[in-house]
């Protein structure tokens, strides 16, 4: 596509020159009017002139002061002009891509988007035409790389992370473009999502560090008992049976530890991928109570469930992982509840986030271990599991979801845990865009609560008043 040159009688004064516009929109012509004649833009920018792609931007008139609002936008050309397909392709790329223009190095308000594809608009929430670069990109190293590309002609890259509970790692590439528009310099800013690669590296390193640390103790115990059985204890049936029982317990501990480590690694790898499917939270609780019934009966512990009717608390999520959350919380409650005690399991549907995360006992020490990024209109289903164990001191609450953290002085009985259960719960809830809370009174027990987004069709129809809340 080209634009014909229109001859003029002579050069016009600067004050009479029309400001040049750049328009990227449906069926648009992309043109430049500078110094009294129109001329085609470079190919790299002409490729961006496709219907529906990018954002609109208009350069200030040379007579307008720096920081002034852009002049009026040019209307789209006739629909009969067929645009090239390049910008539609750029708009569909999964990686964010932006073209940035600036005139003066010391004019920070002059760095604006000429083009931002759909991925960039979604990532940086770009809503206004001709937006300032600093309104979307605020990381100093990225801005520095863009400046070097604009005014130094230097290619550069920078790493940064976006905030929020579901943080992501990005690698930004800034490249100078030789083409210019009037006095404006151009640079290309492309971003690559490095979240998966970084998470894989961290998961692998954490797994090796944690596995080597936690497996060392049972392995040393097994080695010691094997040596004993090969020596003086091999002819002592009583000692042999005792040592073999200890070895079996250590082997089972190692097996549970490896299972939990592998489970945590898999969850962390897919933590940024939203789960699909729907789960009836009340029915999932019933399944877990049935599965853990024999363990509860061994301690003479009874369950006190408070559940909505079937279909009253349907959440969006992965059923296997939600079952794992419920099982970890109920299993912990059974461990720490004394004999002939009661474990209370409650499900409340369709609560606002404030009600879902609100404290229940004003006298209890309380902490939110995970708070999701949420829409104020989102409705949540809440699961609360309460035990009547020794409770937790306030200073322990912030560390409960750390890997292998155990509260000193508390024993969970013969069936010891791996110290990974609450870490697994936190990562699963993070994947489900949910929350995790704990409140406790020493000597009176603890309550762990999780809340998950309701399935959209269910959130509108479920009763807003929870049972027995």
N, C-alpha and C positions, 0 to 999 in steps of 0.2 A: 504494500500500500504506500502511495506517495502523495504528497501535497504539492500542487503546482505553485510556482513562484508568481506573485502578482506584482508587476512593476509599479513603481511609484514615481511621481514627478520629481521628487528630491527628498533628501533626508529631512525628517521632521524634528522639531525640538523635542528634547527629552520629556518635557511636560505634556506633550501631545501624543506621545507614544502609548498605544494600548498595552496594558499589562498582558504578559503571555499566560495562557491557561494550560493546565495539564488535566485532561479528563480521561478517566478510566471507568467505563460504565457500559450499560447495554447498548450494543450497536454503535459504539463511539468511534469518532475519528480522533486520532491523537496528533495534535499539531502544535506549532510554535509560531508566534508572531513577534518578531524582534526586529527593531530598527526599520520598520516599515515594510517588511515582506515576510511571507510565511515560508518555512522550510521544513522538510521531514526530520523527525527525531532519529537518533541512532537506533540501530536494529535492536539493541538490548532492551531499550525502553519501548520501542514499537511493539515488541513481543508481548508487552503487558496490556495492550489496548484491546481487550476482549470483553464482550458483554458479560456482566455479572462478576468480573474478577477484580479484586483489589479495592482500593478506596479512592476517593476524590481529593484532589489537592489543587490549590491555585496559588501561584506565586504572588507575592506582594508587588505592587507597582514600585518602580525604582524611586518614585517620589514619596512613597509611604515610609514612615519611620519603622525601625526594627521593632518587632513585637506587635505591630498592628495586625488587625484581623485581615485575613485574605480577602481579595476582591471577589466579586460575584463570579460564580462558576459559569462556564460556557454550557449552553444546552447541548444535548446529544445531537449528533448528526442524523440525517434521515435514515430511517430503518432499512432503506433499500441498499445501503452500503454494507457489504458483508465483511465483518472483521476477520482478521487472521486468527487461527486457533491457538496461538501460543500461550496467551494469558489464561485461557481456560485450563490448559494443561498445568500451568504453574499454580493455579488456584486449587487444583486437586492433589498437589504434592502433599505427602504426609508431614514433611519437615517444614517448619516455619521459614518464610522467606520474605525479606523486606528490601526495598530500595529507598535510600535515605539521601536527602539533599540538604546542603547548607551553603551559606555564602561566606560569612566571616567566622574566623576561629574563635573570637571572643564573644560571639553572639549565640548564647546557649538556646535562646528561643527560636533561632533560625534553623535548627535541626528538626526536620519534619519528614514524615512518611510520604513518599511519592506513591508507593505501592506496598501493600501487605496482603499476602495470600490468605486463604481461609484458615489455615493452621495457625498463622501468626495472629490473625484477628481473634481466634478463639483463645489462644494462650495468653495474650496480653489484654484481652477484653477491649479491643479497639472498637469504638463506637462512632467516633466523630471523624468527619472528613478533614484531611490535612492535620492530623494530630501531631503534637510535639513528641519527639522521640522520648524525652525524659518522663512523659506521662505514662509510658508503657514500660520502658527499660530503665531500671534505676541502678543496676549493678555497676559500680565504678569501673571495674576492669573491662566490661563490655563497652561502656561509653568511651573509655580511653582507646580501645581497639578501633571503634568507629571513627573517632577523631583522627587517629593515625592514618586510617585509610582515606578519609576525606581530604585532609590537609597535608599529609606527609607522603601519600602515595605508597604506604607500607601495608602489606598484608599481615594480618594478625589473627590470633584466636584467644579466647578466654573461657574459663570454666565458671559456671555459676549454678546456683540452685534456686528453684522457686519455692516460696514458702507454703505454709499450710500443713495440715496433718499429713496429707499425701504429697510430700515433697518430691521433686523430680530434679535430676541432674542434667545439665545441658552443656554442650560445647558450642560456643559461638565463633563463627568465622566471619571476619570483616575483610572485604576485598574492594580496592579502589576501582572505579569505572573511569575509563579514559574520556568517555563522553561527558559533555557539560551542557547545561541549559542556561544560556545567558552567563551570569556570573556565578551560578550555582555549581558546586561540586557534587558528585554523586558517589555513593558507595553501596555495595551490596552486603547485606547482613543475613547470613544463613545460620540456622540452628540445627543441631543434631541432638536427639534425645539419647543420653548415655545412661539412663536410669537402670536398664536391665543389666548392662555390662558392669556398672559399679556395684549393683546389688549382688550380682553373681560373685564378684571378687570379694566383697565383704562377707557374704555367706560362706564362701569356701574358707576364708581365713578364720572366721569365727568358729566354724565347725571344727577345723583342725585344732584350734587353740582350746576350745571347750572340751572336745573329745579327749585330747591328750591329758588335760588336767583332771577331768572327772573319772576317766577310766584307769588312771594310774593307781588309785587306792584299791579298788577291787582286784585289779590284776596282781598287785603286790600281795594282797591277802591270799589269793589263789595260789600264787607261787610258793608262799610260805607254808601253806597247809599241804601242798603236794610234796614239798621237801620233807615235811614232818612225817607224812604217811609212807614215804619211801624209807624213812629211818626207823626210829625206835617205836613208832606207833603202828607199824604195819602188822604187828602180831597182837595188838590190843584191840579187840572188837569194840569195846565201849568208846575208846578214843577215836577209832576209825569211823564209827557211825556219827559221832558228834562232829568230827571235822568234815565229813562228807555233807552233812546237813548245812554247815556253815558255807561250804563251797557252793552248794546248790543255791543258797540265798544270794551269794555274791554274783553268781552267774546270772540269776534272774534280775538282779539289780542292773548288771551291765546290759542285759537285753532290753530292759525298760528304758535305760538311758539312751541306748542307740536308737530305739524306736522314737523316743521323744526328740532327739536331735535331728533325725531324718525328717520327722513331721514338721519341726520348726523351720528347717531349711526349705522344705517345699513350700510352706506357707509364705515365707519371706520372699521367695523367688516370684510368687504370683500375687504379692500383696497389692500391687498397683492395678491389677486386673479386676474389675468389678464382677462379682459373682452373678450367675444367671439362675433363674428358678425361683420357686416360692416354697415356703416352709410354714406349716402350721406349728407355731411355737408351743402351744399347749399339748398337742399330740406328741411332739418331740420330747417334752418333759415326761410325759407318761411312759414313753419308750425307755428313757434313761432310768426312771424310777424302777421299772420292771427289771431292767438289766442289772441294776445295783442292789436289788432286793436281797439276794443271798448275803452280800457283804454287810448290809445293814442288819440283817437278822443275826449274824455272828456277834455283833456288838449290842444286840437288843435295842437298836436305834429304830425309831419309827419316823415315817414321813407325814407331814401335814401340808398337802398340796392345796393351793387356792388358785383355781384355773378358770378361764372363761369357757364358754361353750365351744364345741368344735367349729372351726372356721372363724372364730372371733378374733384371733391374733395371728394373721397370716403375714409373714415378713418376706422381704426379698433376700434370697441368700442361697448358699450351698448347704444342703441338708447335712452332709457328712461333717462339715466343719462346725455347723451350729450344734449338732449332736455332741461333737467333741468339746465345745465350750460348756454345754450343760453338764456333761459327764465330769469334766475337770472340777467344776465348781461344786457339784453335789458330792463327788468323791472326797474332796477336801473337807467338806462339811461333815461327812461321816467320820473321817479320820479324827477330827478335833472335837467332835461331840462325845461327851462321856457316856458310859454304858447307861442304857435305858433312857437316853435323851431323845430329843425331837429335832428333826431338820425340817424347817419350813421352806417350801418352794412356792413362789407366787409369780403369776403372769398377769400383767395389766396391759390392755390394748389401747391404742390410739391416744397417746399422751403427747402434748407439746414437749419440746426439748427441756424447757425449764422444769416441768413437772416430772419428766423422766429422770432428771439428774438431781432432783431436790432431795435434801436430807430428810430422814424419817425420825431420827431421835436427836433432839437438840443437845442432849448431853454427850453424844458420841463424838469421838474423833473421826473426822471424815476427810476424804480426798478423792478428787476426780483423777483417775489414772490414765484416762484417755477421753478427750473431748473432740467430737467430730466437727468438721466444717459442715454447716447445716443451713438449709433453707428455713426461714422462720415459719413457713407454712407446712413443713415436714411433720408428719405424725410418726410416733415410735411405739413399738411394743416393748415392754420392760419385763425382764426376768430378775427376780431377787431370790437369793439363797441365803438363809440365816441359820447359823449353828449356835450352839450353847456351850462353846468351848471356852478356853482361857482368854480369848480376845487378843487384841494387839495394841501395843503402845503407839502413841502418835509418831514417834521418831522412826518407826519401822515402815509406816505406810508408803512413803515415796519410793521405797526400794522393792516393793513386793513383786513387781513385774520384771525385775532384773533376773538374768539367767543364773540359776543355781543359788539364788539368795534364800537363806533360811533364817528364821528368827531364833536367836540363841536362847536356850533353855526350854524350848518347846519340843516335845516329842509327839510324833503322830502315830505311835503304836508300832506294832510289829511290821506293818506294811509301810515302809518308809517311801517317800516320794523322791523324784529326781531333781526337784527345784526348778523344773521347766514349765509346770502346768500353767501358772499365771502368765508367763511370757507367751506361751502359745495362745492363751485366751486373748491377750492384748493384740497380738498380730492378726488373729482372725477377725476381731472386732474392727481393727483398722481397715482391713480389706473390705468389710461389709459397711463401712462408713458409719459405724456405731460408736457407742461410748461404754466406758467401764468405770465404776465407782466402788469405793469401799468405805464402810463406817464401822467403828468398833468401840466397845466399852470394855476395858480390862476386867476380867473375871465374869463377864456376862455374855461373851460371844462376839461374833462379827457377821456383817451382812455384805455380801458382794452382789452388785447389780450390774447388769448389762442391758443396753437398749439398742434396738435395731430398727431401721426404717420400715414402716408398714408397706406392704404391697399396695400400689397406687389405687387399684380398684377397691381394696379393702379399707384403706384409710378413710375414704369418703363415706363408707356405709357402716363401719363399726361404731358401737356405742362409745360416747366420749367419756362416760363415767366408769372407771374401773371398779371391779368388784372388790369389796373389802379393802380399799386403798387406805 
